[in-house]
Amino acid sequence: MMHIRVPATSANMGSGFDSIGIALKLYNHLWFEEIEKGVEIEVRRKQLINIPADKTNLIYRTMVDFYAEIGKVMPGIRLIQEDYIPVTRGLGSSAACIVAGLMAANHLSGCNYTKDDLAQIAAKIEGHPDNSNPALLGGMVVGALDTNEMRYVKIGVPEELRFAIMVPDFPISTSASRGVLPDEISRQDAIFNSSRTGLLVASMMTGNIDNLRMAMDDKLHQPYRRQLIPEMERIFKASKGYGAVGAYLSGAGSTLMAVLTEDKATEFEHKMSAYLNSMPHEWQLTLLEPDIDGATIISE
């Protein structure tokens, strides 16, 4: 069987709303093989939301769409799905499924599209590229999508950075999270974010980590979404107090992300875990390194 590994991703990175995301070393593992006909799906790890084991499965539907697009007959498929990326938590679980389906269909069909080709397809399926790009390409990726194409730049991440994902015991659907956003923003807020997005990208490229405390501030979505996560501002403040250089809402939530340097990791994990235990909801903290490879075929 073909084994594909796809990383979790953190979109809306800092001030980069709908444009910047990063891949992390937390993976879904998928195995694929052709069978005579039909579809057989085995879901090995239970999630809080049921993962379909039939033709409505997102990975399988992505494969069907790919084969239809290239004009080839879809073979029977056996899929084993072992997911470690939490669903509905703002860590790119849907993007990971789409990327896995595209990688598998591309390989099994003999189409031999490049990752750049697949990135274009994934971004159009997703609607915005800040999850699909890093899931496919790895690293930190800045992307922009219009009606005809998607353009992106993959940026190296300073080696000393670590990412503390803080996952609560409650989900937030993307539709609910989108629903609280305003239709219009002020010029002042637009300038606030555009300046910090530029600072974020430049600081990551030059390794100026001290800038991240300002560069990760946001006024486009976090002020509106904090009503869905009552503890958000307190956790951000505590994270910075315990040594994080920046903190932000991952994707549409509900995961909160703290960015810190490796030398602060042990102390941060100890103090922040204790602080989270005092919160009304249950939070799970995990320290992760960036993934630089993106989706990978481990074996064929």
N, C-alpha and C positions, 0 to 999 in steps of 0.2 A: 504493500500500500504506500501511496505517496503521503508523506508527513509534512504539513505546513505549520509554521509557528508565526503568530501575528501578535505584535505588542499592543498593550494599552496605550491610549493617548490622552493628553490633557489639552483641550482646545480652549479658545478664548484666553490664551496665555497672557496674564497681566492685563495690559492695555490693548492687546491685539484681538479685539472682539471680532469673531467670524473670519479671522485672517491668519492667526499664528497658533501653532500647536506643537507639542513635543511628544516623542515616543518614550515610553518607560519600560523597564525590565519587569513587566508583569504580562504573562502571555496566555493566549488561547492556543490550544493544540488541536489540529484537525488532521484526520486521515481520510484519504479518498481512494477509491478504486472503481473501475468500470465493472458492471455486472450485465447480465444478459438483457434485462429490461427493468423498468420501474425505478423506485427509490427505496433504499433502506437506510434509516437514520438511527443511530444509537447516541443518546445524550448521556454522557458518563457522570457529569456533575450537576446536581440540582442547583437551580438559582431561585431567587425569591419570586421571579416571574417565570412561568412555564415556558420552556423552549420547545417549539413545535418539532415533532419527529415525523412530519409528513411533508407534502409538497408546498406547504405554506412557510416552511423553514426559510429564513432570509438568505442563508448561504446557498441553498438549492435554487431559490428563485433567481438569485444573481447569476448562477450558472446557466439557467434556462434562458435568461435574457441575453447573456453573452453568446450562446450558441445561435440564438435567433438572429442576433446582429451580424454574425459572420456567415450566416446562411448554411450552417451545418446541422445535421441531425444530432440531437442530444442523446447520448448513450444512457443506459441504465447506470445508476450511481449508488454506491454504498458510501456513507459518510459516518465517521465517528467523530463526535464533537466533545471536547474536554475543555470547558471554559473556566478560566480563573479570573477574567475581567468581570467585575460586578456589573450587572445590568441596571439601567436607569439611575446611574450614579455619576454621570458626567465624565466617564473614563473611556469613551469611544467603543462601547460594546457593539453597537450597530455597524460602525465603520469597520471594525475588525471582521465582522461577518461578511460584509460586502467585499473587502479586500481579499479575504480567504476564498470566496467564491470566484472572484476574477482570476486570482493566481491559479486556482485548480483548473478552471475551465480553459484558461490560456494554455496551460501545459498539456492537459489531456487532449485538447483539440489539435495540438500541433501548430497553433496559430503563431506562437513565438513573438507576441507583442513585447516591447520593452516595458520596463517599469514606468517610463515616461508616458507611454501610450496608455497603460493601465491607470495611471494617475489622472489622466484626462477623463476617462470613463467613470472612475470612482467619484470624482468631484461632481460630475453631472448627476450621478445617482444620489449622492449625499445632499447636494444643494449648496454646500459651502465646503471648502477644502481643508479646514483647519484640523479635522480629525482624520480624514482619509489620507492626506499627504504624509503625515508622520507615520501612520500605521503601515503604509506601503514602503516609504523611503527611509524611515528612521530619522533620528536627530530632531532638531528644531527646524520647522519649515514655515516660511512665510509664503502665502498664496493669495491670489486674487482671481476671481471667476467672473466672466461676463457671458453673454448669450452664446458666444462662439468658441471660446477657449478658456483654459486656465493656465496661468503663469505662476511659477513658484521658484523659490531659492531655498536650498537647504543650507542651514547654518550650523557650524560646529558649536558644541556646547562645552564651556570650560570644564576640564576633567574633575575639578574639585567640587563641583556642584552636586548636591543631593536633593531629592524631592520627597517631602513627607506628605503622603496622601492620608487625609483624615476622612474616613468614610463613616457616615452616620447610619443609624438603623432605619432610616426612612428614605424612600425614593422621591424624586421629583421628575415628572414627565416633561419631555421637551416642550410639548404643547402648552402645559401649564406655565413653564418657565418663560416661554415666549410671550404668553398672554399678558404678563405683567409689564412688559416693556412699552414705553410710550411711542406714539407714531412720529413725534418730532422731538428734537433736542435743541438746546440753545447753542448759539455760536460759541459761547464761552466753554461749554462742555466739549464741543467738537474740537476746539483748539487744545483743550486740556489733554484729550486722548491722543490727538495726532502728534503732539509734541512728545508725549511719553512713549508712544509706539516707536517713533524714530529713535528715541533714547534707548529703548529696550533692545532693538535690533543692533544698534551701533555698539552698545555695551557688551552684548553677547559676542559680537564679532571681535572685539578688542580685548575681551576678558576683564573689563572694568566692572567687577562684581558689585562694588560699593554703590553704583548707580541704580541697582535693581530696586532698592527700597522705594525710590521715586518712580522709576520706570514701570513698575507693576501696578501703580494706582490706576483706577478706572472710574469713569462717570457715565459710561454708556449702558451698562447692564447691572453691575453689582448693587448700586444704590436702590434699584427697583426690586431686585431679586432677594434682597436681605429679608423681606417680609416672609419669604418661604423658608428661611433658615434663621430663626431668631437668635441663635448663638453666634452667627457669623462674625460680627464686628468684634465681639469679645475674644473669639478664638484668633482672629487676625492680630489683635493687639497683644495677646499672650504669646503668640508665635514670634513676633518681632522682639518681645521682651526676653524670650528665651534664646535669641540668637539668629533667627531667620532674617535673611536679607530682603525677603519679599513674601507676600502671601496673596492668594487670589482664589476666586471661585472657579473650579475646574469645569469646563463645558457649561452645560445648563444646570449643573449641580446634581446631586447634593454634596458631592465631595469638595472639601476645601483643601487647598494645596499650600504648603509652605516650602520655600526655597532656601537652602542653607548650604554652607560649605562643609566639607567632609570633617574638618577638625572640630566642628560644633555638633556633629551628628549624635554622638552618644549622650552628651549632656541634654541636648534638645529632646531626644526620644524619652529620656527618663522624666524630665520635668513636664513635658507636654502631655505625656500619657497620664501622669497624675492629675494634671489640670483637666483633661478631657473626662476623667472619671468623676469629676465634680459637676459635670454638665447634666441637664435633665435627660437628654437622650444618650444612648450608648454610641460611642465613637470608637472606631478601630484605626490605629495609626500604624502605617508601614513606611519604612524608608526605602526608597528606590533610586537606582542609578538610571541615567538616560540610556535608552537603546539607540544605537547608531546605525543598525543594519536594516530595520524595518522587517516587513514580512519576508520570510525565508523558507525555501524548500529544504527541509532537513535531510530527507531521504526520498528516494523514488522506488 
